[in-house]
Amino acid sequence: MDFLIFIAFGIAMWAQSKVKGNFYKYSRVQASAQLTGVQVARRILDKHGLYDVTIERSNRGDLSDHYDPRSKTVRLSGPIYSGASVSSLAIAAHEVGHAIQHAESYSMLKFRSALFPAANIGSRMAPWLLILGFFTFEPLIGVGIGLFSAAVLFQLVTLPVEYDASHRAKVELEELNFVSPQEKVGVGKVLNAAALTYVASAAIAVLQLLKFIMIFAGSDD
């Protein structure tokens, strides 16, 4: 099991390098539409009548782009917000994809949002409960595993949410003629590499959960 977790961590590191590699590679390729990320994001939002969704520049650094459903805000990092590269358009369209999911009440996004409180508590409290359970009160191990299961489920539900947002991004960029056929290849590579990081994170979480369950089952023997 430890060997499998080690492999999963290796895949996660490889995925991160793929993300950065593809991002920086296609950030040097200017899209033929000659539009910035913020302009593309705004046009896709307006196409769907999402005039109440705002777009802000994020100051958290590269690849900090995200959609905040609480304030209905798409936050784009500097290179994405003002850049006109293939990477800029791909990531901006992806984050808008989440805004469209939110507006359409996409079922998996709603499920993930409902899971978030339990997953947040689980990811924070589970390690402490597991440690306390091993050294003091054994039933706490089971409680810790239960909480960690919520965090794992959150990771698994994230996969279809992210893949769907990427699919929406590709469709919108193509329908609005924001990318050429050649540029579509770059968009796909940027978004597919990002999706790999979610797959790796989910794999690590599942393997860790299985390891905790095996340890707990062994402690009962």
N, C-alpha and C positions, 0 to 999 in steps of 0.2 A: 504493500500500500504506500509506504514512504517513497518507494521508487517511482510509482505512478504519479504521486504528488510532485516529485522532483521533475518528472518529465513535463507535467502540466505547467509548472513554473517556467520551465525552459521554453515551452510553446508561447507562454504569455510574454516573455522577454523578446522572443522572436517576433511576435505579433506587434509589440510596441515599436520595434525597430522598423517593421514594415510600414506602420502608420507614419512614422516620422520620415522614412525614406521616400514614400510615395507623396506625402504632403509637400516636402521640400522640392522634390523633383518636379511636380506639376504646379508648384507655386511660381516656378520660373517659366511656365508656359502660359502666355497670355491668351485668354479666350477671344474668339473672333467677334463675339457680341460687344466687346469693349464696354462692359458694364461691371460695376463693382459689386461686391457681395451684398452690400446693403440695398443697392438698387434692384438686384435680382430678387432678394428676399421681399422687398416691398411690392414688386410687381406680382409675385406669386400670391402673396397675401391678398392683394387687391383683387386678383382674379377670382379668388374664393370668397370675396366679400368680407374679409377679416380686417376691416378698417380699424377695429378697436385693439388690434394687436400691435404693440409698439416694438421698435427695434432700437437697441442700445449698443454702444461700444463697451466691451468688457475690458477691464484693466487687469485681469488675472493672468495674462500671458497667452502664449500660443496654445492652440487646441483646448481652450477653456470655453468654447462655444456651447451654448445650451439654450433650451427653452424653459421659461419659468411659467407654469400654468397658473400659479397663484396671482401673478400680476399681469398675465398675458403679455409676456415680454420675450422677444428673441434677443439674446445677448451674443454678440459676435466679437471675437478677439480682433485686435487691430489689423493684422494682415488679411483677415477675412472681410471685415467691415469695409475697408477702403481698397482692398486688392481687386484686381480684375483678372486673376489667373483662373485656370481650370480648378485648382484646389479651392480657391475662394468661392467660386460658384457652387461647387459640389457640396461643401460644408454648409454654406448659407442655405441652400435648398433643402438639405437634410434637416436642419433645425426648424425650418418652416414646415417640413413634413410633420414634425411633432405638434406644431400649432394647429395644423389641419386635423390631425388625429384628435386633438383636444376638442376642436370645434364640432367634429363629427361624432364625438363620444365613442371613439374606437374602443371596443370592448377590452382588449388586452391592456391598453393604456389605463383604463378605469380600474381594472383589476390590479395593475401594478401600483397605482396611486393608493388603493385601499390597503395594499400590503405594506406600504412604506412605513407607517408607524411601528408595526410589529417587527419588520425587518431592521429598522433603525435600532430599536431596543435590543433585538436579538444579536446584531453584530457587535454591540457595545457590551452587553451583559453576559453573553454566553461564555466567553473565555474565562471570566472571573468565576462564574458559577461552576464551570468544569473543574477549575483549579481547586476551588473550595470543596467540591464534591470528592475529588480524589484524596484530599488530605483531612477532611473533617466529616461532612455529612453526605454519605453516598447518594441519596436520592436527588441531591442537587445536580448530579451529572445528567439525570434524565430531564430535569427542567432546562438545563443548559442546552441539551441536544434539541429539545422542543423549540426553544427560542432560535437556535442556530438554523433549524429547519426553515423558519420563516424567512431568514436572510437568504438561504439557498434558493427557496422558491422565488423570491424577488429577482435573483440573478437569472433564473431560468425564464421567467416571464419577460424579462428585459430583452431577451433575444428576439422574439417575434416583433416586439415594439420597435427595436432598432432596425431590423431588416425591412419592416414595412415602411418606416420613415425614409430609408435609403431608396426603396422602390419608388415611393412617391416623388422623391427628389429627381430621380432619373426621368420619370414620366414628365414632370413639370418642365424640366430643362429642355427636353426634346420637343414637347408640344409648343412651347413658346419660342422655339428656335434659338435658344441661348447658347447651344453648343453644336458644333459640327459633328459629323459621324466619327471623325478622328478624335475629336475632343471627348466624345462619349466614352471612349476606351479609357482615357485618363480619369474621368469621373468615376467610372466603375472601379478602377484600381484604388482610388483614394477611399471610396466608401466601403469596398470589400475588405480592405486592410483594417479599417476601423472596426468593422463587424467582427473580425477575428479576435480582437481584444476582448470583446464580450463573451465570445465562445470560450476562450481560454479562462476567463474569470469564472464562468459558470462551471467549467470542468474542475477547476481547483476547489471551488466551494463544495461541489458534490463529493469529490474524493475526500475532502476533510471531514464532511459529515459522515461518510461511510467509515472513516477511521475512528471517529468518536463513538459511533454505534458499536463497532467491533470491540473497542476498549471497554465500553460499558457492558456489553454482553459477556466479555471475558471476566469482568469483575464480579459478575453474578455466579460464576461457576464455582 
